[in-house]
């Protein structure tokens, strides 16, 4: 990849040690153009720098990553967000996804996988960890008693379900494409569709689940 | 893990045969007279006495009723017994038998009618007996407030004035106040009645009595005004102290967790800093413990499939120093088949940990209406399935054989250099019904 097309990445995390680590690891793949440790700093700096992708910590003082997302997304819709969390509990992440993040990875992710995820998010694709895929399958499970208001948004297609299952089983996009005899681009489309459903659906389980944890 | 709540402990005590009152009536134990509310018609006095004397309950009850005409002696005795006797320990009150009560009520009425007809007793003495009974009832209401465990709580709340504890204790202050006022009213009415009946010619008229009562009330109000701030302050202190105690308890729990686990792990990591694998194992184990402590409700691995999977994942991570990325969707109660599935999944994890030469393995388990599926996948060295000899017990016996024996199926996919995936399927009872 030549210098011109290197992605500009911004780091938001309240742990200086973690920021330094990520900066060192990602240096080979992308340009880390700035970092912030508080919500206020992040909002100002992102508006000024207009990075391609923001790596956003879920847990921070003053409202966490969600507060950053909510204040930046309206004014700068072209900036993509990738949530990073140490907790790996879907309930911590789902709020960020619903607020507009394009994906979620855990902080233990390997550097090249992280670079891959950043590239994917910059291309407007979605990034799901196995655990997030598992949660979505759970929340969208075909329960006979669940009322469906909007079939387009409230249900997953069989194909999407298959893709999510393979994601949850630890398959990479390339492997999923091979397993299902489809192209990588099609896999990406399926995952993006699932992300859209996850963000837009008012499915009963989703709202109840989110309300239980006071997220929406 | 969860501590038994006090209410539950009490319930257990009540059902514990070793602590039931029958034990107290054995030959060698000291026999103490209790009320027996488990066989009560009114308050369990008669059944308690009957149990103590070894005579039929109805005999005691009839005696009480028969004593009614003698200046209300039956009621008086009953009230006094009730006030003085405490309820047998560990006995839960039962619902009263209304029909039986009606019988004795009719009997009592009959006895009183007969008394009226033959003119036995009666007059002021008769009235006196009933008044004393009222006083006894009032006193009883107040005394029964102070049964031992209640008293202990008050004493710990306000060490130098237990009675104050009763008033400021938050949990049931209202009912205590109600009982104290009600009991007090009974006693006062009884005493005033007696003084009226016993000395009707002392020149104390109704008006004077009312005036006296009013003055007494004014005096009481004055006293209340004086001690109200004290009561209020004590109440506030008590609440602050309770909040402090809870906070202190939580702090101690967190401190214990940090001290016993986190600091210990950090010390171990420092000592083994050179051994990467061991450091990862320690960190991973500690992470799991903290995570469980922070987020997860505790389910027993012998009850829930998801908990069973978590347990085997933890065990394999600990033993083989690898990371297992586990995702479980849905849940089901553990049965013999489900346990077999979990055991096969464990075997698959162990195989991957031993032979795949990787740092992490993925496990995905999904519970659907018809079947449970488990996938264990690694990106390790893989092997040629056809080349595995029949002596390889791990795969054939522990995974495939186990699944088949319990009505499930298994499939192993592997190619050299491209990792291995073990797929396990077990039909649920529902699924077996549907598909025969």
Boltz contact constraints between the chains, C-beta under 6 A:
constraints:
  - contact:
      token1: [A, 89]
      token2: [B, 295]
      max_distance: 6.0
  - contact:
      token1: [A, 130]
      token2: [B, 325]
      max_distance: 6.0
  - contact:
      token1: [A, 130]
      token2: [B, 327]
      max_distance: 6.0
  - contact:
      token1: [A, 131]
      token2: [B, 327]
      max_distance: 6.0
  - contact:
      token1: [A, 134]
      token2: [B, 327]
      max_distance: 6.0
  - contact:
      token1: [A, 134]
      token2: [B, 329]
      max_distance: 6.0
  - contact:
      token1: [A, 137]
      token2: [B, 329]
      max_distance: 6.0
  - contact:
      token1: [A, 138]
      token2: [B, 329]
      max_distance: 6.0
  - contact:
      token1: [A, 168]
      token2: [B, 327]
      max_distance: 6.0
  - contact:
      token1: [A, 168]
      token2: [B, 364]
      max_distance: 6.0
  - contact:
      token1: [A, 169]
      token2: [B, 362]
      max_distance: 6.0
  - contact:
      token1: [A, 169]
      token2: [B, 364]
      max_distance: 6.0
  - contact:
      token1: [A, 169]
      token2: [B, 375]
      max_distance: 6.0
  - contact:
      token1: [A, 169]
      token2: [B, 377]
      max_distance: 6.0
  - contact:
      token1: [A, 170]
      token2: [B, 362]
      max_distance: 6.0
  - contact:
      token1: [A, 170]
      token2: [B, 377]
      max_distance: 6.0
